[in-house]
Amino acid sequence: ELAEAVEGMREVDMAEARRLESAEASSAAEGFHNIELSAVPDYSQIRVSTFSVEDGNSEPGLREILLERKSARLLHVTTGDTVTVRMSDGEEYLLTVAGIIHDLHKIPYVFSGQMVGYVSMDTLTWMGESPYYNRLDIVVAEDGLNKAHILDVGAQAKDRVIEPTGVRVGRMVMFNPGKHWANSEIEALTLVLSVLGIMCVFLSAGLVVNTISAIITQQIQQIGIMRSVGALRPQVVQIYLASVVVFGVLALTIAIPFGILSAWWVCQYAANLLNFDLLPLRPPLGIITLQIVIGMIVPVFAAFVPIFSGTSISVYDAIYQSGARGAERGGWLDRLLGRLRGLPRPIMLSLRNTFRKKARLGFTLAT
């Protein structure tokens, strides 16, 4: 009757009474865990915080319980099994699992430390509890995303309808309107993945620079020979840019399908953790287009500098000195390495080769 009176306010769209009771539950396979028992006046008329039935009945009978699917998995039970419920006074009762439900609004045990179950008021009375309701769920009639308005309607319901009847309001809780309970966590995870994605683009550009630089250094004599028989510098540049494009196409061939599959796996993992179901897989065309653009343009731009620098070498330097013009000359570090004695020759060779191209070494380490 009190819920109906609150629902009669023009500012309120829906109001439903519930009973919440804290207890513990266990099964043959699991020990006791905290559980929140809920009871509603009529399971066929739930309009606020509804749930879907995955197996069994949609309404618990006497000495029966509906378990949220994450709670059922935690207890390793299914429809028809029994669970032991221990009330706050220490008394234990055997309840039959009448159904498995999916309640998207309840926070899973892994985050809340509390399982979720639904029982009838008759069952609560059988377990020694008084038959009353202790929570009122209210949905405002308009401006449902305005937090100030929601709190104002709640205050009006409290002052004008609820407390004048002698019922005391212990506290008022407002859920984040229009958002999933884990919205902040989802946004944080999305931000981390976005930052990692941007970093991967820059790091892959560095990988392209290092790879092309190594190829050009290795093929510097071939570049000199091509130049000596009449190849123009733009033609040599085109050869290496074309090879970069081929690498980009090969990379996209691998990246797009595996990217879709790995993204789907991450989403499935998050959905299972947060207890919601994903829609069928439909890779966004815009994201695939963005992958193709990045996969083709970024490598070309990243490779242009080492290609342009490597192909600027003269024919004489390329053939007879086998080193790019402007290559780093011996500095104090090279002289220091040259004075080292007593080390095996392979180690000396590896040390000198490592520090021979200091810019490339620094770039590699920074990457």
Disulfide bonds with the S-S distance in Angstrom:
none
